[in-house]
Amino acid sequence: MTDSELTQRIVAASGPPAVDDLTTFLRKRFAERRAEARNLPLGQAQQTVASIDAQEAVLDELDASLSTGKPRPYIDALLYVAGRMGGQFDTHPDYRHGWRP
């Protein structure tokens, strides 16, 4: 599957706002994990928050790229990464399996 086919699949999974839906879904899950990290031992909490920060940076770049008209292959690559990030939540009731790359 090419990156463009993946993009079409993600969009088809939930209609035109699929990218917004996926990033919104992920941001909500990351906020939940960030809140849960408060109850972890310090070192583990720091690792969890650092991981969340890195994943949110990818989502921020995706959002910025969509609004600034970055080249399609670049956006497709970010969508692929976002889809892979979503896989960690595939048992969540709001997860859409069409987001999976």
Number of C-alpha atoms within 10 A of each C-alpha: 7 9 18 16 12 20 24 15 18 25 19 14 17 16 12 12 12 20 22 12 17 24 22 13 16 22 16 12 17 19 13 11 15 19 13 13 17 14 10 12 9 11 8 13 18 15 12 18 19 13 14 17 14 11 17 17 12 17 22 12 13 23 16 13 16 14 9 9 9 12 10 14 13 14 21 19 16 20 25 20 17 23 23 14 20 22 16 12 15 14 10 11 7 10 18 20 15 15 27 19 20
